[in-house]
């Protein structure tokens, strides 16, 4: 065997090992992220523990679930709008969120907020 062939074989082997290592690390990171996100769909804790802080939220007519999630993130009620979107898709409140004015708390889970937003809002004119 010539020296060039030996060097080429060694470099080829090193390249294959490096590519395999990068793939393994990439697959590990993607799978851990997917597991974490999957766990959070059903087990995301409220933004704050204890009593929390009441926040009035107005959900206008025609808002998508993602836009509602972004609204809730902007006022500090949830951490992730995409996660809220997925939680709504797999919840009992799928396609049930209604426009209105809601009193929500930072101590509520996304599921609890969806339960409130799925109810018929109280008609303020009849009070």
N, C-alpha and C positions, 0 to 999 in steps of 0.2 A: 504494500500500500504506500502511496505517496503521501508526503507530509500535507499537501493541500487537501487530499481526500479525508485525512484524519481530522484536520482542523475544521473542514466543512461538516463532517459528521458530528463533531463535538458541538459546534455552534448550532447545528440543526436540533440536536437534543436539548441544548440549553433553551433555545427558542420555544420548543414544544413544552418544556417544563414551565417556563414563564407564562405562556399562554394558558396552560392548564391552571396554574395558580391564580391568575387574574380571573379566569372564569369561575373558579371555585369561590373566591372572595366575593365576586359580583353576585353569584347565585345566593350566597349566604346573606349578603346585605339586603337583597331584594326580598328574600323569604322572611327575614326578620322584620322588615318594614311591613310586608303584607300581613304577617301575624299580628304585629302591634296594631295596625289599622283595623284588622278584623276583630281583635279583642275590644278595641275602643267603640266599635259599632254598638255592641251590647253592654259594655261596662264603663263607658265614659263617665267620670264623676262630675258633679256640678262644678262651676267655676269657683264657688266659695263654699266653705263648710259652715255649719251653724245656721244662724238666722238669715244671712245674706242681705242683699240690698234690693229693694223694690224698684223696678224700672218700668215706666209706661212706654209701650211700643205700639206704633200705629202701622198696621199692615194695609197698604193701599190695595184697591181692586186690581186684579190682573198681575200681581207679583208671582213669579215662579218660586218654587221651593228653594232653588239656589239663591235667588234674590232675597228671600226671607232669611235664609241662613246668613247671607252677607250682612243684612240689616242687624241680625242678632249678634254677629261678631262685632260690628261697629259700635254697639252700645255695651259690649262686655258681658253678654249673657251666655255665649258659647265661645269655643276656641277655634272651630274649624267649620266653615260653610260647606265644604265638600262632604265632610263626615255627617253633618246635619242632613244633607241631601240623601245620602245613603241610608241613614237611620230612618228617615221618613219613608223611603222606598220599601224597607223591610218591616215597617211598623204596622200596627192596626189602623193608623191614621193616614195611610197612603191616599193621596188625592182628596183629603178631607179638610185641609187647612183653609180657613176662611179669612177674608179681610175683616179688619176691625181694630179696635183699640183694646189692648190687653195690658194687665198688670202682671208682670213676670218678675221672678226673683233670681238672683245669682246663685241661690241655693237649690234651684230646680234642675233636674236633669232635662235633657232634650226631649225625652219621652213625656215628661210632665208638662213641658211647654206645649208640645204638640197636642196633648189632651185638652188643654185650655183653648188653643187656637182652632181646634176641630169643633168645639161647641158653638152654638149660635150665640153671637155677641148680644149682650143686653142692649135693648133699644133705649137710649138715653132720653128720648122724647116722652116715653111712657112712665118715667119715674117721677 
